[in-house]
Structure formats: structure tokens, C-alpha cells
Amino acid sequence: MQASTPIRTIMTRRPETVTPDERMEAVRDIFEKRGFHHIPVIEKGALVGLVSYTDYLRVIRDLFSNNTTEVLANEKVLNAMLVKDVMTEHVLCVQETDTVETALRIFKTNHFHSLPVVDDHKKLVGIVTTYDVLKVLETVFVEQRETVTNT
């Protein structure tokens, strides 16, 4: 693999998603059970936002201090708060044909950790993360080391 590798080869296809009108408890469940850190928000198949684990933690921290009633209060808030109240709208996206290098530059410039991958109609087709790009870089470094060792 190399920097010119298309994103489609490294992205996660059909990522876990939520809708704007779902409750934040659904987001919490995905974060806890699936271990994801970014969840695309879709409506009628189109990407309308993104909820990050940081967004979720910010909601919890902003509303409650550490005390014995925190868990019960968090549950009530998560049952009442909707995804659209927390999600980031107007998300920067990439397309499947964009390169790993493009994603790397966007991550570096904007300090993002994920980029939804959409088609020409803003339909979500996948998600690429900094971890995906790091795996490519690791492969490149191993290939370079092997080339140097073999010469």
C-alpha cells in the first residue's frame, strides 16, 4: 500500500449509524458494546452529522459533577436527549476515490480522528479513521524496511 491507495480499500463499510431522532442512550450503547469512537448520523440514507465519543463525554461532564447520583442522572439525560442535540453537523467528508494521503492531510490539518466516506449524493458508504491510516503507514514502513534489507 502507498499514499495513493484509494480510501475504499481501507475504510470500514456499512459502519454503525444512528438517526438524529434517536436517544443518546443508543449512542452510549454503541460506544460501550462496539468500542467505536465515531458514529455517523444518517437521515433517509444521507449523512447529516457525526457523534464522537468526545461529544458524548462532554454532555455527561457538562451536566453532572462526580457524586453518588451521577449514574442515575446520566441515565435520565441519555433517555431524554436526542442525537440531533449533540451531533456535529456539516461534517467534512471524503469519497471512496480520494487517497489515503488526502485523508492523512485532512486529519493533520483539522485534528479530526474520523472522516465519513460518502458518494456523490451524500449517501454514507463508509468511515475512515486515523487508525486505518496508521495501519497503511505501518505497511509502508515495513515494505521500505524490507526493500532496504534486501538490497
C-alpha positions as CSV (number, residue, x, y, z in Angstrom):
1,M,0.0,0.0,0.0
2,Q,1.0,3.6,-0.5
3,A,-0.2,7.1,-0.1
4,S,-2.1,7.0,-3.4
5,T,-4.2,4.0,-2.2
6,P,-7.9,4.8,-2.6
7,I,-9.8,5.2,0.7
8,R,-12.2,2.5,-0.4
9,T,-9.5,-0.1,0.3
10,I,-9.1,0.8,4.0
11,M,-12.4,2.2,5.1
12,T,-15.0,0.5,7.2
13,R,-18.0,-0.3,5.0
14,R,-21.5,0.0,6.5
15,P,-20.5,1.5,9.8
16,E,-22.9,1.5,12.8
17,T,-25.1,4.6,12.5
18,V,-27.8,6.4,14.3
19,T,-30.6,8.8,13.2
20,P,-31.0,12.4,14.5
21,D,-34.1,11.5,16.5
22,E,-32.6,8.5,18.4
23,R,-31.9,8.9,22.0
24,M,-28.4,9.3,23.2
25,E,-28.7,6.1,25.1
26,A,-28.4,4.3,21.7
27,V,-25.1,6.2,21.2
28,R,-23.8,5.2,24.6
29,D,-24.7,1.5,23.9
30,I,-22.8,1.6,20.6
31,F,-19.8,3.2,22.2
32,E,-19.8,0.7,25.1
33,K,-20.7,-2.5,23.2
34,R,-18.9,-2.0,19.9
35,G,-15.9,0.1,21.0
36,F,-16.4,2.7,18.3
37,H,-15.4,6.4,18.8
38,H,-17.4,8.0,16.0
39,I,-20.9,7.3,14.8
40,P,-22.3,8.8,11.6
41,V,-25.8,10.2,11.8
42,I,-27.9,9.5,8.8
43,E,-31.4,10.5,7.7
44,K,-33.0,8.9,4.7
45,G,-29.6,7.3,3.9
46,A,-27.8,10.7,3.7
47,L,-25.2,11.8,6.2
48,V,-26.4,14.7,8.3
49,G,-23.9,14.6,11.2
50,L,-21.4,12.8,13.4
51,V,-21.4,12.0,17.1
52,S,-18.0,11.4,18.6
53,Y,-17.1,9.8,21.9
54,T,-15.8,13.2,23.0
55,D,-19.2,14.8,22.2
56,Y,-20.8,12.1,24.4
57,L,-18.4,12.6,27.3
58,R,-18.8,16.4,27.1
59,V,-22.6,16.1,27.6
60,I,-22.1,13.9,30.6
61,R,-19.4,16.1,32.1
62,D,-21.1,19.4,31.4
63,L,-24.3,18.3,33.1
64,F,-23.1,16.5,36.2
65,S,-20.4,16.6,38.8
66,N,-19.0,13.4,40.3
67,N,-21.4,12.4,43.1
68,T,-23.4,9.4,44.0
69,T,-26.4,10.3,42.0
70,E,-24.4,10.8,38.8
71,V,-25.2,7.4,37.3
72,L,-29.0,7.8,37.7
73,A,-28.9,11.4,36.4
74,N,-26.8,10.3,33.4
75,E,-29.4,7.6,32.6
76,K,-32.2,10.2,32.7
77,V,-30.4,12.6,30.5
78,L,-29.4,9.9,28.0
79,N,-33.0,8.7,27.8
80,A,-34.3,12.3,27.2
81,M,-31.5,13.8,25.0
82,L,-31.7,13.2,21.2
83,V,-28.7,12.6,18.9
84,K,-29.5,15.8,17.0
85,D,-28.9,17.8,20.2
86,V,-25.3,16.6,20.4
87,M,-24.2,15.7,16.9
88,T,-21.8,17.8,14.8
89,E,-23.5,19.0,11.6
90,H,-21.7,20.0,8.4
91,V,-19.1,17.2,8.6
92,L,-16.1,17.2,6.3
93,C,-16.3,14.1,4.2
94,V,-14.2,12.2,1.7
95,Q,-15.1,10.0,-1.2
96,E,-14.1,6.4,-1.9
97,T,-11.8,7.5,-4.7
98,D,-9.9,10.0,-2.5
99,T,-6.5,8.8,-1.4
100,V,-5.0,7.8,1.9
101,E,-2.7,10.8,1.6
102,T,-5.8,13.1,1.3
103,A,-7.3,11.6,4.4
104,L,-3.9,12.0,6.2
105,R,-3.7,15.7,5.3
106,I,-7.2,16.3,6.4
107,F,-6.6,14.6,9.7
108,K,-3.4,16.5,10.3
109,T,-4.8,19.9,9.4
110,N,-8.1,19.6,11.2
111,H,-7.2,17.4,14.1
112,F,-10.0,15.0,13.2
113,H,-10.0,11.3,14.0
114,S,-12.6,10.1,11.5
115,L,-14.0,11.0,8.2
116,P,-17.3,9.7,6.8
117,V,-17.0,8.4,3.3
118,V,-19.9,9.4,1.0
119,D,-20.9,9.0,-2.6
120,D,-21.9,11.8,-4.9
121,H,-25.3,12.0,-3.3
122,K,-24.0,12.3,0.3
123,K,-25.1,8.7,0.9
124,L,-22.8,7.2,3.6
125,V,-20.7,4.3,2.2
126,G,-18.2,4.0,5.0
127,I,-15.9,5.7,7.5
128,V,-12.1,6.0,7.7
129,T,-10.2,6.7,10.9
130,T,-6.8,7.8,11.9
131,Y,-6.2,4.2,13.0
132,D,-7.0,3.0,9.4
133,V,-4.4,5.4,8.1
134,L,-1.8,4.4,10.7
135,K,-2.2,0.8,9.5
136,V,-1.3,1.9,6.0
137,L,1.7,3.8,7.2
138,E,2.9,0.8,9.2
139,T,2.6,-1.3,6.0
140,V,4.6,1.3,4.0
141,F,7.3,1.4,6.7
142,V,7.6,-2.4,6.7
143,E,7.8,-2.5,2.9
144,Q,10.5,0.2,2.9
145,R,12.5,-1.7,5.6
146,E,12.3,-4.9,3.6
147,T,13.4,-3.2,0.4
148,V,16.4,-1.7,2.2
149,T,17.3,-5.0,3.9
150,N,17.1,-6.9,0.6
151,T,19.4,-4.5,-1.3
